[in-house]
Amino acid sequence: MFGEQKTTIRAEGLDEMAPSIIGADLTVTGNVTSKGAIQVEGEIQGDVYCASLVIGTQGRIMGGVTAEEVNVHGRVVGSIRAINATLQSTAHVEGDIHHQSLKLEHGGFFEGKSTRSDEPVSIFENTPNQRGTAEADGEAAKPRNSKLQRVA
């Protein structure tokens, strides 16, 4: 009777939820996945998959980034896939950016290729857990995130 009904309470403005924070004194080795926002003040050595990402001025990511919103104040060495990507004046990005919208502030550093795409974070062939099979088959590295989908 009581255990069969489930009530889901949704907070208004889910975008206003606090982000998960990688602090300045923290280094994460491995991939990071979140359904929400991530703020990086420390270092991530691996790929990042999330809805929204802010990389602080001292933040560093050595790996690929896939998120709907990416705001870079710090350093990224790897590709970025985002609907909206913003590189602030303190940003240092070495890698290709696949985007719908790209904003580069004066003073920001970007070395790589910029490619506009209508679906930069849509479903891709491989998920992060399927990496070994594609690489073992000798295929070139491909975007691997199937967790992020735009919901209409």
C-alpha positions in Angstrom: 0.0 0.0 0.0 2.5 2.6 1.1 5.5 1.1 -0.7 3.9 1.0 -4.1 3.3 4.7 -4.7 6.3 6.8 -5.5 6.2 10.6 -5.4 8.9 12.5 -7.1 9.4 16.1 -5.9 11.2 18.2 -8.5 12.8 21.5 -7.5 12.2 24.4 -9.9 15.2 25.6 -11.8 17.4 22.4 -11.7 20.1 24.6 -13.4 20.3 26.4 -10.1 21.6 23.4 -8.2 25.1 23.6 -6.8 27.8 22.1 -9.0 30.1 19.3 -8.1 33.5 20.9 -7.3 36.9 19.6 -8.0 38.9 21.7 -5.5 42.3 23.3 -6.1 44.1 20.8 -4.0 42.5 17.8 -5.8 43.8 15.8 -8.8 41.4 13.2 -10.3 42.9 10.5 -12.5 40.3 8.9 -14.6 37.1 9.9 -16.4 34.5 12.0 -14.6 30.8 11.8 -15.3 27.9 13.9 -13.9 24.3 14.5 -14.9 24.7 18.1 -13.5 27.3 20.8 -13.4 30.9 20.4 -12.5 33.3 23.2 -11.5 37.0 22.4 -11.8 39.5 24.3 -9.7 42.0 21.5 -9.5 43.1 19.0 -12.2 41.4 16.1 -14.1 43.5 13.7 -16.0 40.8 12.0 -18.0 37.7 12.7 -20.0 34.8 14.8 -18.5 31.1 14.2 -19.4 28.5 16.5 -17.8 25.7 18.9 -18.5 27.6 22.1 -17.6 31.3 22.6 -17.0 33.2 25.6 -15.6 37.0 25.4 -15.5 38.4 27.9 -13.1 41.6 30.0 -13.7 43.7 27.4 -11.9 41.7 24.5 -13.2 43.2 22.0 -15.7 41.8 19.2 -17.8 44.0 16.8 -19.6 41.5 14.9 -21.7 38.3 15.4 -23.7 35.3 17.4 -22.6 31.7 16.7 -23.5 29.1 19.0 -22.1 26.2 21.2 -23.2 27.8 24.3 -21.7 31.5 24.8 -21.3 33.1 27.9 -19.8 36.9 27.8 -19.7 38.9 30.2 -17.6 41.8 27.7 -17.1 43.5 25.1 -19.3 42.2 22.2 -21.4 44.5 19.9 -23.4 42.1 17.8 -25.4 39.0 18.1 -27.5 35.8 20.0 -26.4 32.3 19.0 -27.6 29.7 21.6 -26.5 26.6 23.3 -27.6 27.9 26.5 -26.2 31.6 26.9 -25.6 33.1 30.1 -24.0 36.9 30.6 -23.8 37.5 33.5 -21.3 40.5 35.8 -21.6 42.5 33.5 -19.2 41.7 30.3 -21.1 44.3 28.1 -22.7 42.9 25.4 -25.0 45.0 23.0 -27.0 42.6 20.8 -29.0 39.7 20.8 -31.4 36.4 22.3 -30.5 33.1 21.0 -31.9 30.3 23.4 -31.0 27.0 25.1 -32.0 28.2 28.4 -30.5 31.8 29.5 -29.7 32.8 32.6 -27.9 36.5 33.5 -27.6 37.4 36.5 -25.4 40.3 38.8 -26.3 43.5 37.3 -24.7 42.2 33.7 -24.7 44.5 31.1 -26.2 43.1 28.5 -28.6 45.2 26.1 -30.8 43.2 23.6 -32.7 40.4 23.3 -35.1 36.9 24.8 -34.6 34.0 22.9 -36.2 30.5 24.1 -36.0 27.9 21.3 -35.7 24.2 21.3 -35.1 24.5 18.3 -32.7 28.0 18.4 -31.1 27.0 16.4 -28.1 24.5 14.0 -29.6 24.7 10.3 -29.4 28.0 8.9 -30.6 29.0 5.4 -31.6 30.9 4.4 -28.4 30.2 5.0 -24.7 33.1 5.5 -22.2 32.7 1.8 -21.2 33.1 0.6 -24.8 36.5 2.2 -25.4 38.5 -0.9 -25.4 36.5 -2.7 -28.1 36.8 0.0 -30.7 40.5 0.7 -30.0 41.2 -3.1 -30.0 39.6 -3.3 -33.4 42.1 -0.7 -34.7 39.5 2.0 -35.3 40.5 5.7 -34.9 39.5 7.4 -31.7 35.9 8.6 -32.0 33.7 10.6 -29.7 32.5 8.2 -27.0 29.7 9.8 -25.1 26.2 8.4 -25.5 25.0 9.6 -22.1 24.4 13.3 -23.1 21.3 13.9 -25.2 19.5 17.1 -26.0 15.9 16.7 -24.8 13.4 18.7 -26.7 
